[in-house]
Each structure stands twice: as structure tokens, then as C-alpha cells.
């Protein structure tokens, strides 16, 4: 046994800090959005513009004007911050926002601007002249050479309520992502409003984080753990408004204004206003409502806010505007909540398009932050534990950031539509055309980045992408799928990761995978034919939603795929494609249904070159594609690693039984979408030799020798001669042939009514320095009966078994913020030293992936290490460990641990020894 103790590198890049309050983008992600040098600059063109609008100013001074200059001054009203703001020398100026002349109003000695604003909250009304105009006190900061007339003091820096108690002063902040709050918003937050001293003023807002998050199933988010607010649309959440005195709805008109995006506009659904009502009235399903529920103690009121079930999913900013309307000179003032309010999709709400009818399964499809991704081949299915981490610090921000990045200048109502959001996610997760999250690499050369098999989860990838503003290197299909699951679950879209074995990559859309064998009996790609392949496995995602753009009944699970394969509408994006449409062959329905149908139900067609160089079809296999389509069992639990059943075979949800009448009808229906003819086979040939294929092998461990055997029977009455070639190659999991391990030729006479067999022995020394990180081989046979011209091709995928990483938790009782120990072990199965060894760990208490270089592992020895971890949150947690070296990659293991609550404060990241 080789026993080792080790410690993490303390100089690794720490994750960016996150505050309870909203921060600037640079503070939140540890870097600026600006791009320099050769960085991947992907700032969405939100097209912010400053509008300098000349507003109606009376040409002649009013009789009561104290400052009579006799001139008309245009006023600069800016929508975004301007560095050239110059205030007029006049401290007071009548401004007509509606651009229609106002009645001449005597200038007051108080510093306010009479502005025409309607009592009606319908800010987007076209009949603006019909609205009642009320002069409202809106302060503007004056230039230094103008003295402000004294008035009652009011400041938005009043300490705010957090979780029911008054806290300290709020910090200045901006919203995250690709935009910043405008200077006007920040100025308004700090303006002192001249409101009569006997009127109630908002002094603080308590977002009731704990209560709201529990009702909205958002209590696991790190934002909520820090006292922030994450809610789901279509469901009410409560706010506690604290006033400096008793509040009366009869004497005050209270308006809640919600804004999101860089340039909020009512027409885009990014600027919302709703009046506080005493009771909820019948409104449109798409309208926001705010209802006064009850009083709280002496000066507080409890307000219930309900965003509609189709509102934009984003980070929102809230301003409460109080308009005192029953006095001779009405006034208004604002209080802006410094904390953001995140509003997500709501699969628990019947009115939301992502509503999921079985709420128990949402514990898996939305709330489970860990899982497993299946890999290998149809004969030996392996599993890769994966930490989705949608609730971890910064991941909700990063998920919204990615969606906004994908929508670019289309920010608005599109972000309320799960169909469009999921399609954008499939586009922005890959690097192609969009400088998205991850760069794919199937070459085997992973220099300049991290080997795909080394990743354990999505958290470190998303954080690195947001922090550096550069695509992360490197990824493959299972990593793309893992990141998509993280983003979708973070936003509230039910999502699961899918693995399809023997997955077709159809490049020409004919629902066939054409395999060509030349006269030398080697598989080739003719120059005039597209390159097509059959992947050992391929991963994508399913998301659940109603499809209002399709005929009724085609909602439910929808396939999206972020792996860059073929372009769709000019981008590497795929889906959403209806699962029911794929099973029925309805390939005319949106989006990319024909491509996904071929992945699971294409026919494998083998062509051979005959005399004169002519290609002819020798076999058609309708059942070669789409096997054992798998996802994790929806139990809502982490992977235990104890042998429990965790794989759910959902092949029957994608296709009818292979070669059945209904399956052939679905293929025929799909073929009509491209007017594809059925392949023709000459069935008049004599075929009296039956080939049975490769003999099943027992599972073989990496480092062992193994044998391939191919059997056949001569059922005729004459002796036949079989000329054959057997080839063993290492292959990538995408089906691409890599390196030849061994090849052998045969010429075997077969007596009538007899059986035969051809074998090839593969030694460990033949393959050890040629295998890739999947340890996968393809053995193929091309055999021809010389007397009859009967030709067959046969291939089989074969995967060696790697050792497992065993994880043992020493303590049966684990509490939040209390360290516990884990023991890791695995055995080197090779007669060779493992060099360049490293280990990656994900689990409770680790803010992002932990990577550690370790010493070499001697031949045939057991490696053991211990580490101490400190969980930060309660619940059932998954620990994932992956070992990599020069000869063996992707030795993975997982274990689950139940963490109970503790009264201690949060600890630091775990130490290892």
C-alpha cells in the first residue's frame, strides 16, 4: 500500500468575492467587462444611447418668476449617465415631460421642478394628454454655484431593514452583468425629497428573505444564504415596508417600479409600474400586482407582490415611489432597494410554461445540484459523477449573464419565453460563433487547457468564463450537457442530462449513416461523400416546457444540444425539439427535429466497392443506432457509489421497438420531410454462409490481455472459402479511428454444414501506450465468400474497465461548519509507474473545484490519501473525486454525505493533509 498525505496549493486563484448586497460587476466577478488585447470581447450591443430632448420651456417668463432672463433654455434629459451634465444657472425650471405646454406655474422658493406626470400607472399609454397632470416634486442636483433653498431633510441612506431588523448603511451598487445603473438612478436614490413633515416616508424595506425563499423553493441559493431575495414568477412574495410614521393608503399613492436591463422600457417589459392596492382586483394574467396585506407593528406594512407567470426572468431593481395626493400641492419621493430581486421560472406554477405536473420529480430536475452522466458504450455503460452546483456562489449570476450574452441586443420579452431561452442556452454554452462558455476538443491534445476528463462539475467552468471573459478550454459533449443542466436548473427550467449510445452524426440529413468499404476491405470516406460517424455515446439535454409554437400535445420534454456539431440558422445550436415529435417522426416541427431523429433512429447502410469501382449496398441495419438512451433516476438524491440503481433507460420515449411496424412508419414519415428514398439491396445473391459476429467477452480490466473471436456457419452443401481481415484500433468516443493496435488477415475453408471461428489475441503491451482517456477500442471484420461474392462487414466497440476511486467518510454524523474526514483509495492495475498524477475534488465546503498534484503511483500498488472537508450548507451532499495520470485518466468515484444544521458560523475551505 502506498500511503500519502497532501495539501492544496494555497496560491491557486480564489473564487471572486460575493456580497449580500449587489456589487459592481468588477467586484462581483473579479474582473472588468472591458476587453483588452486579444481577449474574447463579447459585450452585447444593448445600444445604450443618451437622448438630449429639448423640452417645452415657456418663451416668456411668468409674471411671478423671480429669475427672469427672458430666454428659452433646452433641458438635457438623459437616459444614461453623461459626463457632460451642466446644470442651468436657474435653480427651478418648469418642464413639460409630455411636450405639451403646462399652465404657467409660479416658481416656488422650494427646490422642486413641476413635472407633468399622470396619476395613472400606465406609463405606456398612447393617449397621454388625457391623463391628469400632477405637479410632483422631483429633485435635480444643482451646480455648485447655486445655493439650494432649505427644506425638510430626507435621505435614502436611512438604515434599511434586513430580515426584520434595521441594518447599517447601504453600499453603493450597480446591477450585475453587461450593464450598469444609470447616473440618474443613482442620483435619484440619494436625492432629498421635499415632502411635508407630517407625511409618512419609506425608511427601509425588509425583503423577508427566509420566508419568501422557503415558499418559492429558493432557500438553497447562495444569494439567499447571504440575505438576498430569489423568487419565482407567477407566485406572490412579501415585502415589509417600514415608514417613519403611520402609513395611510388613503392619503398616499404608493407605486412600485421594477426595472431590469441596461435601458428599461415599458414596451420591452423591462420597466414595470404597479400601484399598491388594498385588495387584488381582476387584472390581466400578464400584469404585475401589489396588494397591501396587513400592518406590521406601528409604522410597517406588509405588501404582497405578484409578478405574472410570463414575466422576464432576470435580476430586477425595485424603487418605491410615494405620492401624497390629497394635499393642495402633491409631492412624491422615492426609496430604491439596494439589493436585487432575482425572478426565475416557476415549474410549480400552473400558469408558467415550464410547469411540471409531478412536483416530487422537481427535487431532481430543478433542486438536485449533483448527479451522474453516463458514458462508455452500449455493452459497458460507465458513469461520470457531476456536480451541477446551481446554488453555489455566483452561479445564478453567471447563468443570467450567459443568457443575456446569448440574446445580445434582444434583451426584453424574449427572456420570458422558455423556448427561446433554452435555444439561446444551447448556443452560448459552446464557443463557436459566439465566444461562448466552452471550447470543444476531441483531438486528444489538451495542451493550453484542462483535459475534459479532469472536470468534475460546472461551477469552476462558469466562474472562470465570467471572470476572464474568455472561453474555457477544453470540453466534450458530456461537459457541454453538464453546464446546460446547471444553467437551466439555476433559472428554474426542469432539465435532465441524456446519454445516447451508438449515436449517429448524420451530416447530410438523409437519416442514414453510410459506411464505405474499399477494395482493400478498409473503411474509407469517398471524396464526394460527407463524413458521417457513429459515436459510442453522445450527451445532450432535455428541458420541460409547453410549446405554444407547435400543435397541441407536443409540449413536455424538449431536446437541446450545446455540443457544436451542425449549424442551425447560422449558429451551432440545436433545439428545442419535441420528444414526442421525434418518436412519431414529425421532423417538420421546430427546431432541428430531423437531426435529433437521425441521432437515435437512423439506418446504418454499408457500401462496398465492386468490380469497375462501382459502389453497391451490401447491408442495411435498422437497429444499429440509438441504444440504451439513459438518464439519472429522478430520486432527487446524490449518487452514492454503492451500487444502487441510478440509471433510467428511456429508449422507449424516443423510439418504438427497432424494426417494428410503428418504428418503420416513423422513419418513413421522417423521410418525407426530405423526400428521401429507401436504399436498394440486391437480394438475389447466394448467401449460404451465416456470420454470427463477435463472441461476447467478459469484462476486461485495464492492463489485461484479451481475445477477439468471430464465428460463422456454412449452412450450404458445398465447401466455401472465407477471405477476411480483422482490425483492432483505438477510437475516440465520437467514433473517429485513432491508432491501429493490431490487424490480421485470414483465408479459411469451411466445410458444408459446419461452424468456424477466427480469433485475434491482443496483449497489454500492444495497447498500453496507444489508448486514449476512454480506453475504447473498435474491432472490425470484413469477410468475403470467394465462391459466391457474399460480402459482410461487422464491427464492435470494446471498452476496458478502469479501477474505481473509493471514497470513505469516516464520520457518521456531519454538521454544517464542522470538519469531517474522507479517505480516498484506488489500486494501480498496471505493471508500470503512473506519472504526472493529479486529483480533482468537488464537494461540500469547496468553493469551486479543488485540484492537487500528487506523487507518482508505483506499479500494482494501492494509493491512499486523507482529507478534511467543512460543509457550508445542510442537506445530502455528493463528494466527487477524479484521478488522472499519464497512463490512466478519468478514474472517478463519488459518495454522499448527509449534513445536518449547526449553530456555528461559516468556516473556510477545507485543509488537506
Secondary structure, DSSP 8 states (H G I E B T S, - for coil): -EEE-----TTS-------SS---HHHHHSS-S---TT-----------------B--SS--TT-SS-----------SS--TT----S-S---BBTTSS--------SSS-B-BEEESSS-TT-S-GGGS-EEE--B-----TTS---------TTS--EETTEE-S-------STT----HHHHHHHH------TTS--EEEEE--HHHHHHHHT-TTSHHHHTT-EEEETTSEEEEEEEESS---TTTEEEEEEEE-SSS--GGGT-EEEEEEESS-----TT--EEEEEEEETTTEEEEEEE--TTS--EEEEEEEEEEE-SSSS-EEEEEE-SS-EEEE--TT-TTSTT--S-GGGHHHHTT--EEEEEEE-SSSEEEEEEE--TTSTTHHHHHHHHHHHHHGGGTTGGGG-HHHHHHHHHHHTB-TTT--SEEE--SS--TTS--GGG--BSHHHHHHHHHHSS-EEEE-HHHHHHHHHHHHHHHT--EEEEEEEEEEE-SSSSSEEEEEE-TTS-EE--TTS---EEEEEEEEEEEEE--TTS-TT--EEEEE--S--S-BTTBS--EEEEHHHHHHT-TTSTTTHHHHHHHHH-EEEEEEE-GGG-EEEEEEETTSS-EEEEEE-SSS-----SS---EEE-HHHH--STTSHHHHHHHHHHHHTTT-------TTS---EEEEEE------BTT--EEEEEEEEE-SSS-EEEEEEEEEEEE-TTS-EEEEEEEEEEEEEE-TTEEEEEEEEE-HHHHTTT--TT-EEEEEEEEEETTTTEEEEEEEEEE-B----EEEES-S-EETT-EEEEEEEEE--SSS-B-S-EEEEE-TT-SS-EEEE---B-TT-EEEEEEEEE-SS-EEEEEEEEEE-SS---EEEEEEEEEE--SS----S--B-
